[in-house]
Amino acid sequence: MAISVVISTYNHPRWLEKVLHGYTLQTFSDFELVVADDGSGEETRDVIERFRADHPKIPLNHVWHEDQGYRRQTILNLALQELSHDYLLMTDGDCVPRPDFLAVHMEQAEPGYFLSGGYCKLPIELSRQIDLDDIASGRAFDVAWLKENGLEGASQQFRLGLTSPWNTLADLLTPTKATWNNCNASGWTKDIIAVNGFNETMQYGGSDRELGERLWNSGLKSKQIRNRAICLHLDHKRGYKNAEQVAKNKALRQNVIDKKIVWCPDGIIKSPVPPSS
């Protein structure tokens, strides 16, 4: 089985370069990359073109639209229509995958489920410091090296440092719910299409969770792999975060939960009901 990796990005070319480099080191090799670009400039395009030239065996599709403000859900819906494979993984252009990242998702993929992965969040200075050689050598995923270079927080170190079978046990015992998080979640392409993708009415703050809640409402279950499928989350400012919009999104999500809504009217297809209804 092959996998389509959807990477959302917006004007973080240095971060995206590190993320793309992480996919050249994956132990699982049957995948394509689809960069969902919410209107980035030429620096991002240059990073993508260099990657294509340096790694011609890795398919990379750059799905872009004009910058008209925050339209992440729109570009993700466009990207969903460009996928080549039956299984997809959703991640971000600031999340560097560990070499076993795709292998874990593929091992755990199961019909009727989506998977919820985890991350180790790095401070801003360490995010800047890590370079391509640190990623290629494995230093970037070594807890001792990260601690020496500024990583704090026991939970971050714990998750990254776990090995089998303790990481599997931690996933079974964690009280954290297995939600759909765009930085690290995977599922069957047909399942995401069936609920009409992302809700374009929503702005930043919970739109990924809302998709997962509609997937639950459709009958899917979710599986926790947050201590097994790990990426490094590079820090950055979020100038698009808006408290009023976050509150509005929470209300929309609560409506989805209360009414067990499956179909999103403002998704891939702009319709109040599915085409077959």
C-alpha positions as CSV (number, residue, x, y, z in Angstrom):
1,M,0.0,0.0,0.0
2,A,1.2,3.5,-0.9
3,I,0.6,6.7,1.0
4,S,0.0,10.4,0.0
5,V,1.6,12.8,2.5
6,V,-0.1,16.1,2.6
7,I,2.1,18.9,4.0
8,S,0.5,22.3,4.6
9,T,2.7,25.4,4.5
10,Y,2.7,29.1,4.4
11,N,5.9,31.2,4.0
12,H,8.2,29.1,6.2
13,P,10.7,28.0,3.5
14,R,13.6,27.2,6.0
15,W,11.3,25.0,8.0
16,L,9.8,23.3,4.9
17,E,13.3,22.5,3.7
18,K,14.0,20.6,6.9
19,V,10.7,18.8,6.8
20,L,11.2,17.7,3.2
21,H,14.7,16.5,4.0
22,G,13.1,14.2,6.7
23,Y,11.1,12.4,4.0
24,T,14.3,11.5,2.1
25,L,15.3,9.4,5.1
26,Q,12.1,7.4,5.6
27,T,12.4,3.6,6.0
28,F,9.1,3.3,4.1
29,S,9.6,4.4,0.6
30,D,6.2,4.0,-1.3
31,F,4.8,7.5,-0.9
32,E,4.2,10.8,-2.7
33,L,4.5,14.3,-1.2
34,V,1.7,16.9,-1.8
35,V,2.6,20.4,-0.5
36,A,-0.6,22.3,0.2
37,D,0.6,25.9,0.0
38,D,-1.7,28.7,1.2
39,G,-0.1,31.3,-1.0
40,S,3.6,31.3,-0.1
41,G,6.1,33.4,-2.1
42,E,9.1,32.5,-4.3
43,E,11.4,31.3,-1.6
44,T,9.0,28.4,-0.9
45,R,8.8,27.6,-4.6
46,D,12.6,27.6,-4.8
47,V,12.8,25.1,-1.9
48,I,10.4,22.8,-3.7
49,E,12.1,23.1,-7.0
50,R,15.5,22.3,-5.4
51,F,14.0,19.3,-3.7
52,R,12.6,18.0,-7.0
53,A,15.9,18.4,-8.7
54,D,17.9,16.7,-5.9
55,H,15.3,13.9,-5.3
56,P,13.7,13.0,-8.6
57,K,12.5,9.6,-7.4
58,I,10.2,11.1,-4.7
59,P,7.0,12.4,-6.4
60,L,6.2,16.0,-5.2
61,N,3.0,17.9,-6.2
62,H,3.0,21.6,-5.3
63,V,-0.7,22.7,-4.9
64,W,-0.8,26.5,-4.5
65,H,-3.3,29.3,-4.6
66,E,-2.9,33.0,-4.3
67,D,-2.4,34.6,-0.9
68,Q,-5.7,36.1,0.2
69,G,-5.3,35.7,3.9
70,Y,-5.7,32.6,5.9
71,R,-7.3,30.0,3.7
72,R,-5.7,26.8,4.9
73,Q,-8.8,24.7,4.8
74,T,-9.4,25.7,1.2
75,I,-5.9,24.7,0.0
76,L,-6.2,21.4,1.9
77,N,-9.4,20.6,0.1
78,L,-7.8,21.4,-3.2
79,A,-4.9,19.1,-2.2
80,L,-7.3,16.3,-1.3
81,Q,-8.4,16.2,-4.9
82,E,-4.9,15.7,-6.2
83,L,-3.9,12.6,-4.2
84,S,-2.8,9.5,-6.1
85,H,-3.2,6.9,-3.3
86,D,-5.9,5.4,-1.2
87,Y,-4.3,6.3,2.1
88,L,-3.2,9.8,3.3
89,L,-1.2,11.3,6.1
90,M,-1.8,14.9,7.0
91,T,1.1,16.9,8.5
92,D,2.6,20.4,8.5
93,G,5.5,22.2,7.0
94,D,7.0,22.7,10.5
95,C,6.9,19.0,11.5
96,V,10.1,17.0,10.7
97,P,9.4,13.3,10.6
98,R,11.5,10.7,12.3
99,P,12.8,8.0,9.9
100,D,10.2,5.5,11.0
101,F,7.4,8.0,10.8
102,L,5.6,6.6,7.7
103,A,6.4,3.0,8.5
104,V,4.5,3.3,11.8
105,H,1.5,4.8,10.1
106,M,1.5,2.1,7.5
107,E,1.9,-0.7,10.1
108,Q,-1.0,0.6,12.1
109,A,-3.4,1.6,9.2
110,E,-6.7,-0.3,9.5
111,P,-10.0,0.0,7.7
112,G,-12.6,1.8,9.8
113,Y,-10.0,3.8,11.7
114,F,-8.0,6.9,11.5
115,L,-4.6,7.3,13.4
116,S,-3.6,10.1,15.7
117,G,0.2,10.6,16.0
118,G,2.3,12.8,18.3
119,Y,5.1,15.3,18.3
120,C,8.0,16.7,20.3
121,K,7.7,20.5,20.4
122,L,11.0,22.3,20.2
123,P,11.8,25.8,21.5
124,I,12.4,28.5,18.8
125,E,16.2,28.7,19.2
126,L,16.6,24.9,18.8
127,S,14.2,24.9,15.9
128,R,16.5,27.4,14.2
129,Q,19.6,25.5,15.1
130,I,18.7,22.1,13.8
131,D,20.1,21.7,10.2
132,L,19.9,19.1,7.5
133,D,22.9,17.2,8.8
134,D,21.4,17.0,12.3
135,I,18.3,15.4,10.7
136,A,20.3,13.0,8.5
137,S,22.6,11.9,11.3
138,G,19.8,11.3,13.7
139,R,21.1,13.8,16.3
140,A,17.9,15.8,15.9
141,F,15.9,12.8,17.3
142,D,18.3,12.0,20.1
143,V,16.9,13.1,23.5
144,A,20.3,13.6,25.1
145,W,21.5,15.8,22.2
146,L,18.2,17.8,22.2
147,K,18.5,18.4,26.0
148,E,22.0,19.6,25.6
149,N,20.8,22.1,23.1
150,G,17.8,23.5,24.9
151,L,14.9,21.0,24.9
152,E,12.9,21.2,28.1
153,G,9.8,19.5,29.3
154,A,9.6,16.0,30.6
155,S,6.7,14.9,28.5
156,Q,8.4,15.9,25.2
157,Q,11.6,14.0,26.2
158,F,9.6,11.0,27.4
159,R,7.6,10.6,24.2
160,L,10.6,10.9,21.9
161,G,12.8,8.6,24.1
162,L,10.3,5.7,24.3
163,T,11.2,2.5,22.4
164,S,9.3,-0.7,21.7
165,P,7.4,-2.2,23.5
166,W,7.1,0.7,26.0
167,N,5.8,3.2,23.3
168,T,3.0,0.8,22.5
169,L,2.1,0.4,26.1
170,A,2.2,4.2,26.6
171,D,-0.3,4.6,23.7
172,L,-2.6,2.1,25.3
173,L,-2.5,3.7,28.7
174,T,-2.5,7.4,27.8
175,P,-5.7,9.3,28.8
176,T,-5.3,11.6,25.8
177,K,-8.0,11.1,23.2
178,A,-7.0,10.0,19.7
179,T,-8.1,13.1,17.8
180,W,-7.5,14.2,14.2
181,N,-4.6,16.7,14.3
182,N,-3.3,18.1,11.1
183,C,0.3,18.0,12.3
184,N,0.2,14.2,12.4
185,A,-2.8,12.1,11.5
186,S,-3.6,9.6,8.8
187,G,-6.6,7.8,7.4
188,W,-8.2,6.5,4.2
189,T,-8.7,9.0,1.5
190,K,-12.2,7.8,0.7
191,D,-13.3,8.4,4.4
192,I,-12.1,12.0,4.4
193,I,-13.7,12.6,1.0
194,A,-17.0,11.1,2.2
195,V,-17.4,13.8,4.9
196,N,-16.5,16.4,2.3
197,G,-13.0,17.3,3.6
198,F,-12.3,20.4,5.7
199,N,-14.9,23.1,6.7
200,E,-13.8,26.2,4.8
201,T,-16.1,28.4,7.0
202,M,-13.6,27.8,9.9
203,Q,-10.4,29.8,10.3
204,Y,-7.4,28.9,12.6
205,G,-8.2,26.9,15.7
206,G,-9.8,23.5,15.7
207,S,-10.6,22.9,12.1
208,D,-8.7,19.7,12.1
209,R,-10.4,18.5,15.3
210,E,-13.8,19.3,13.6
211,L,-12.9,17.0,10.7
212,G,-12.1,14.2,13.1
213,E,-15.4,14.8,14.9
214,R,-17.3,14.4,11.7
215,L,-15.2,11.2,11.0
216,W,-16.3,9.8,14.3
217,N,-19.9,10.8,13.5
218,S,-19.6,8.9,10.3
219,G,-18.9,5.7,12.2
220,L,-15.1,5.7,12.2
221,K,-13.0,4.9,15.2
222,S,-9.6,6.4,16.0
223,K,-6.3,4.8,17.2
224,Q,-3.7,6.4,19.4
225,I,-0.1,6.2,18.1
226,R,1.2,9.5,19.6
227,N,4.2,7.7,21.3
228,R,5.1,5.7,18.2
229,A,4.7,8.0,15.2
230,I,6.8,11.0,16.2
231,C,7.8,14.2,14.4
232,L,9.7,17.3,15.6
233,H,7.5,20.4,15.8
234,L,9.5,23.4,14.9
235,D,8.4,26.6,16.7
236,H,7.2,29.8,14.9
237,K,4.9,32.8,15.5
238,R,1.2,32.5,14.6
239,G,0.1,35.9,13.5
240,Y,-3.1,34.5,12.1
241,K,-4.4,33.3,15.5
242,N,-7.5,35.2,16.5
243,A,-9.3,34.7,19.8
244,E,-12.7,35.7,18.4
245,Q,-12.4,33.2,15.5
246,V,-11.2,30.4,17.9
247,A,-14.3,31.0,20.0
248,K,-16.5,30.8,16.8
249,N,-14.8,27.6,15.8
250,K,-15.5,26.0,19.2
251,A,-19.2,26.8,18.7
252,L,-19.2,25.2,15.3
253,R,-17.5,22.1,16.6
254,Q,-20.0,21.8,19.5
255,N,-22.8,22.0,17.0
256,V,-21.1,19.1,15.0
257,I,-20.9,17.1,18.2
258,D,-24.4,17.8,19.5
259,K,-26.1,17.2,16.1
260,K,-23.8,14.3,15.0
261,I,-23.1,16.1,11.8
262,V,-21.2,14.2,9.1
263,W,-21.3,16.3,6.0
264,C,-19.7,19.7,5.7
265,P,-21.7,22.1,3.4
266,D,-18.6,24.3,2.9
267,G,-16.1,21.7,2.1
268,I,-14.7,20.2,-1.1
269,I,-18.2,20.3,-2.6
270,K,-20.3,23.4,-1.9
271,S,-23.6,21.8,-1.1
272,P,-25.8,21.4,2.0
273,V,-26.2,17.7,1.3
274,P,-24.0,15.0,-0.3
275,P,-24.5,14.6,-4.1
276,S,-26.3,11.2,-3.7
277,S,-28.9,12.6,-1.3
